[in-house]
Every structure is written in C-alpha cells, then in structure tokens.
C-alpha cells in the first residue's frame, strides 16, 4: 500500500490522491513511467517525480520514519506490511495513569513471535538495547502516553517510526479504550482478566511490592494480553482500509497470538476490582 500512497508528498492531499487513482495512476511506478498522465500542472508533476525518487530511496534503505513524519497519524497503517519484518508492539504499565507523575513498572514487547517483559527493579534497563532491533513501533495511545513515558524515564530517543493504532481505528469508527475495541471485534480475554483495567494494574504492582504471591505474574499476564492483540488490530485496520480502495490489494491473514507464559491469581484480580469499586 505504501507504494500507492501520494499523501506524503507536500501539496498532495486526499482529494488529489483520489483523483490520481481515478485516472489510473495508482502507484509510484505508474506516475514515474507516465507523469504526463497525471492531472497536475507541469511544475507539480516535476516536484512529485523528485519526491517519489526520494521515497524509493527511503524505502530501499528501510527508513520507515521518513514516511511517518510526512503522513498524518491516521495514515500510518499504510507502512504495513512493507515494514512488517521489524515491528515491536509495545505497552507499558506504570504506578499511576499520568505520565510524569508516576514511573514505569512493566514494559511489554512483542515481535510477532515471542513476547518479552521488562520489569522495574529487574531487567528494565535491558529494554534500551533490545528496542534497537526494530525500525517500527506499534502501540495503542502510545503517542500520548507510552512513548513519552519511556523517553522521559529511560532517556531513550525512540526515534523509530511509530504507528499509534488509536488514530486509524478512530477513522473507522472504533473509539474509546483498547479493551472496549477488542471486545467489539471479538477479541476476548480469559476469565476475570477481561475485567481488569489500568487502575487494577497499578494496584497489582502495589500488591507485588507488598509481597503478594502471584501479583507480578498477574500484572505481566495483563500487560501481554494487551500487547499480543495489537498485531491483530493492525491487520484488521489494513484489511478494512484496503477494501475501500478503488484497486485490489491482497488482504493480510490475521496473526495467531502467541501463548503468554504467565498465569494469574484470580483472588488478587477480584481484590483489585473490589478496591476500584467494581467488585461483585
């Protein structure tokens, strides 16, 4: 899809892109091979040709950020699957829900094959080295919360390209919290895990610090439940968006989430629910 995108070029918006597609100019190659077919003034055709040469160069060098810096967040999904080989799906837990007034307790990372966790007081510092493996980060609401928190607390630039699924999902009519959206798409969690939220995650860390058995394992399970569903959401966005295009593209098979290597303590879950006023 990326090589059919023109909105990353200055002066080309949604309407002009659709006009190009309607005239049969549906890819970078088609524009460069027959620029006179494009319904654009000569100066703009020349400019677009130059920008497309730069785009090919950036794609060849796997510079995903070149495109995310030029596209609106609602269009970042178009980098998938061209940059799908080195994606890190991320989610964090903190001691509070306001960045800058709390610290990170857990970072969950998923590369599509193996989930990893980084825990405060154990191996959190290792995240800085591991995240360098990836060229593209995928989160839900990470633009406003997860990435700023990581940058501030760990001092990392996190200058990889970033797809925040919140924005393309909103353009498709899916708004609200991640778990609400997951439920609407049939992505269920096991047993009482489906009842947990961010405040419960804060309490689970407190229970862990107090020595409660199974609290950390439950928190890690909760975190990774968020992370391993992100690839499915990205595939859902991609498949739904390409159905609305005036040309055919192959759909992406939704990935099968990996097994999470952590259990959970049901009693602690209901304790946290009771403390947040949602106990039965």
C-alpha positions as CSV (number, residue, x, y, z in Angstrom):
1,X,0.0,0.0,0.0
2,X,2.9,2.4,0.7
3,X,3.9,2.5,-2.9
4,X,0.4,3.5,-3.9
5,X,0.5,6.4,-1.4
6,X,0.9,10.0,-2.6
7,X,-0.3,12.0,0.5
8,X,3.3,12.0,2.0
9,X,4.2,14.5,-0.7
10,X,3.8,18.2,0.0
11,X,0.7,19.6,-1.7
12,X,-0.9,16.2,-2.3
13,X,-3.9,15.7,-0.1
14,X,-6.7,13.1,0.0
15,X,-8.7,14.6,-2.9
16,X,-5.7,14.9,-5.2
17,X,-4.6,11.3,-4.4
18,X,-8.1,10.0,-5.2
19,X,-8.0,11.9,-8.5
20,X,-4.7,10.3,-9.4
21,X,-6.1,6.9,-8.6
22,X,-9.3,7.6,-10.6
23,X,-7.1,8.4,-13.6
24,X,-5.3,5.1,-13.3
25,X,-2.2,6.4,-11.6
26,X,-2.3,4.1,-8.7
27,X,1.4,3.6,-7.9
28,X,4.8,5.4,-7.7
29,X,6.0,3.4,-10.7
30,X,3.0,4.3,-12.8
31,X,3.5,8.0,-12.0
32,X,7.2,8.0,-12.8
33,X,6.7,6.0,-16.0
34,X,3.9,8.2,-17.4
35,X,4.0,11.5,-15.4
36,X,2.0,13.3,-18.2
37,X,-1.0,11.2,-17.4
38,X,-1.3,12.8,-14.0
39,X,-3.8,15.6,-13.9
40,X,-1.3,18.0,-12.3
41,X,0.4,21.2,-13.6
42,X,3.9,20.6,-15.0
43,X,5.7,22.2,-12.1
44,X,3.8,19.9,-9.7
45,X,4.5,16.8,-11.8
46,X,8.2,17.5,-11.8
47,X,8.1,18.0,-8.0
48,X,6.2,14.8,-7.4
49,X,8.7,12.9,-9.6
50,X,11.5,14.2,-7.5
51,X,9.7,13.3,-4.2
52,X,9.0,9.8,-5.5
53,X,12.6,9.2,-6.3
54,X,13.4,10.1,-2.6
55,X,10.6,7.8,-1.5
56,X,12.0,4.8,-3.3
57,X,15.4,5.6,-1.8
58,X,13.9,5.8,1.7
59,X,12.0,2.5,1.2
60,X,15.1,0.8,-0.1
61,X,17.0,1.9,3.0
62,X,14.1,0.8,5.3
63,X,13.7,4.3,6.6
64,X,10.2,4.0,8.0
65,X,10.4,7.3,9.9
66,X,10.7,9.1,6.6
67,X,7.1,8.3,5.8
68,X,5.6,8.6,9.3
69,X,7.0,12.1,9.5
70,X,5.2,13.1,6.3
71,X,1.9,11.2,6.7
72,X,-0.9,12.0,9.2
73,X,-1.2,9.5,12.1
74,X,-4.4,8.2,10.6
75,X,-2.5,7.0,7.5
76,X,0.5,5.4,9.3
77,X,-1.2,2.0,8.7
78,X,0.0,2.2,5.1
79,X,3.5,1.3,6.2
80,X,2.2,-2.2,6.8
81,X,3.2,-4.7,5.5
82,X,6.3,-3.1,3.8
83,X,7.9,-2.5,7.2
84,X,6.3,-5.6,8.9
85,X,9.5,-7.5,9.4
86,X,11.0,-5.5,12.3
87,X,7.9,-4.3,14.2
88,X,7.9,-4.0,18.0
89,X,4.4,-4.0,19.6
90,X,4.6,-2.1,22.9
91,X,2.5,-1.4,26.0
92,X,3.6,-0.2,29.4
93,X,2.3,-0.2,33.0
94,X,3.0,2.5,35.5
95,X,2.4,3.4,39.1
96,X,-0.2,5.9,38.0
97,X,-2.1,7.0,34.9
98,X,-0.4,10.4,34.3
99,X,2.9,10.5,32.6
100,X,5.5,12.5,34.6
101,X,3.8,11.8,37.9
102,X,4.4,8.1,38.0
103,X,7.2,5.6,37.0
104,X,7.2,2.6,34.7
105,X,6.7,-0.8,36.3
106,X,6.5,-3.0,33.2
107,X,7.1,-2.8,29.5
108,X,5.7,-5.5,27.3
109,X,7.2,-6.0,23.9
110,X,6.1,-8.4,21.2
111,X,7.8,-9.0,17.9
112,X,5.0,-11.2,16.5
113,X,6.7,-14.4,17.6
114,X,8.0,-14.0,21.2
115,X,6.6,-11.8,24.0
116,X,9.1,-10.2,26.3
117,X,8.7,-8.3,29.5
118,X,10.9,-5.7,31.2
119,X,10.3,-5.1,34.9
120,X,11.2,-2.3,37.2
121,X,14.0,-3.4,39.6
122,X,14.8,-6.5,37.5
123,X,15.6,-6.0,33.8
124,X,14.0,-2.7,32.8
125,X,17.4,-1.3,31.7
126,X,17.8,-4.0,29.1
127,X,14.9,-2.6,27.1
128,X,17.2,0.2,25.8
129,X,19.4,-2.4,23.9
130,X,16.6,-4.6,22.8
131,X,14.4,-1.9,21.2
132,X,17.2,-1.0,18.8
133,X,16.4,-4.2,16.9
134,X,13.3,-2.6,15.5
135,X,12.5,0.0,12.9
136,X,8.8,0.4,13.6
137,X,6.9,0.7,16.9
138,X,3.2,-0.1,17.2
139,X,1.1,0.9,20.2
140,X,-2.4,1.9,21.2
141,X,-2.4,5.5,22.5
142,X,1.3,5.3,22.7
143,X,1.8,8.7,21.1
144,X,0.3,10.4,24.2
145,X,1.3,8.0,26.9
146,X,3.7,5.0,26.4
147,X,6.4,6.6,24.3
148,X,6.6,9.9,26.2
149,X,6.8,8.0,29.5
150,X,9.6,5.8,28.1
151,X,11.5,8.8,26.7
152,X,11.3,10.7,30.0
153,X,12.1,7.9,32.4
154,X,14.6,5.9,30.4
155,X,16.1,8.8,28.5
156,X,15.7,7.0,25.1
157,X,15.0,8.9,21.9
158,X,12.7,6.2,20.5
159,X,13.2,7.7,17.1
160,X,11.8,4.7,15.2
161,X,8.7,5.2,13.1
162,X,5.6,4.8,15.1
163,X,2.0,3.6,14.3
164,X,-0.4,4.5,17.1
165,X,-3.5,2.4,16.3
166,X,-5.8,4.7,18.1
167,X,-5.9,7.1,15.2
168,X,-6.7,4.8,12.2
169,X,-9.2,2.9,14.4
170,X,-10.9,6.2,15.2
171,X,-11.3,7.0,11.5
172,X,-13.0,3.6,11.2
173,X,-15.5,4.4,14.0
174,X,-13.7,2.5,16.7
175,X,-13.2,4.9,19.6
176,X,-12.5,4.5,23.4
177,X,-10.3,2.3,25.4
178,X,-8.4,-0.6,23.9
179,X,-10.3,-3.3,25.8
180,X,-13.7,-1.8,24.6
181,X,-12.5,-2.0,21.0
182,X,-11.1,-5.5,21.5
183,X,-14.5,-6.7,22.8
184,X,-16.3,-5.1,19.8
185,X,-14.1,-7.1,17.5
186,X,-14.5,-10.4,19.4
187,X,-11.0,-10.4,21.0
188,X,-11.7,-11.9,24.4
189,X,-9.5,-12.5,27.4
190,X,-9.5,-15.4,29.7
191,X,-11.9,-15.3,32.7
192,X,-11.5,-12.4,35.1
193,X,-8.6,-10.9,33.2
194,X,-11.3,-9.3,31.0
195,X,-12.4,-7.2,33.9
196,X,-9.0,-5.6,34.7
197,X,-8.1,-2.0,33.7
198,X,-5.3,0.4,34.2
199,X,-6.1,1.2,37.8
200,X,-6.1,-2.5,38.6
201,X,-2.6,-2.7,37.1
202,X,-1.5,0.0,39.4
203,X,-2.9,-2.0,42.4
204,X,-1.3,-5.2,41.2
205,X,2.1,-3.6,41.3
206,X,1.4,-2.4,44.8
207,X,0.4,-5.9,45.8
208,X,3.7,-7.1,44.3
209,X,5.7,-4.6,46.4
210,X,3.8,-5.8,49.4
211,X,4.9,-9.4,48.7
212,X,1.7,-10.8,47.5
213,X,2.3,-14.1,45.7
214,X,1.3,-14.1,42.1
215,X,0.8,-10.3,41.8
216,X,3.7,-9.7,39.4
217,X,2.8,-12.7,37.3
218,X,-0.8,-11.5,37.1
219,X,0.4,-8.0,36.1
220,X,2.6,-9.4,33.4
221,X,-0.2,-11.5,32.0
222,X,-2.5,-8.5,31.9
223,X,0.1,-6.4,30.1
224,X,0.9,-9.0,27.5
225,X,-2.8,-9.6,26.8
226,X,-2.8,-6.0,25.5
227,X,0.4,-6.4,23.5
228,X,-0.3,-9.7,21.7
229,X,-3.6,-8.3,20.3
230,X,-2.0,-5.3,18.6
231,X,-0.9,-7.3,15.5
232,X,-4.5,-8.5,15.1
233,X,-5.8,-4.9,15.3
234,X,-3.2,-3.7,12.8
235,X,-4.2,-6.5,10.3
236,X,-7.9,-5.6,10.9
237,X,-7.2,-1.9,10.1
238,X,-5.2,-2.8,7.0
239,X,-7.8,-5.2,5.6
240,X,-10.7,-2.9,6.2
241,X,-9.0,0.1,4.7
242,X,-7.9,-1.6,1.5
243,X,-11.5,-2.8,0.9
244,X,-12.4,0.9,0.4
245,X,-9.7,1.5,-2.3
246,X,-10.5,1.7,-6.0
247,X,-8.0,-1.0,-6.8
248,X,-7.5,-4.5,-5.4
249,X,-4.8,-5.4,-2.9
250,X,-4.3,-8.8,-1.2
251,X,-5.5,-8.9,2.4
252,X,-3.4,-9.9,5.4
253,X,-4.2,-13.0,7.3
254,X,-4.8,-12.1,11.0
255,X,-1.9,-13.5,13.0
256,X,-2.4,-16.1,15.7
257,X,-1.4,-14.6,19.0
258,X,1.4,-16.3,20.8
259,X,0.9,-18.1,24.1
260,X,1.5,-16.0,27.1
261,X,4.0,-17.7,29.5
262,X,2.3,-16.3,32.7
263,X,-0.7,-17.3,34.7
264,X,-2.8,-15.1,37.0
265,X,-4.0,-15.0,40.6
266,X,-7.8,-14.9,40.5
267,X,-8.1,-13.8,44.1
268,X,-5.9,-10.8,43.6
269,X,-7.8,-9.8,40.5
270,X,-11.1,-9.7,42.5
271,X,-9.3,-7.9,45.3
272,X,-8.2,-5.2,42.9
273,X,-11.7,-5.0,41.4
274,X,-13.2,-4.5,44.8
275,X,-10.7,-1.7,45.6
276,X,-11.6,0.1,42.4
277,X,-15.3,-0.2,43.2
278,X,-16.1,-2.9,40.6
279,X,-16.2,-5.9,42.8
280,X,-19.3,-8.1,42.8
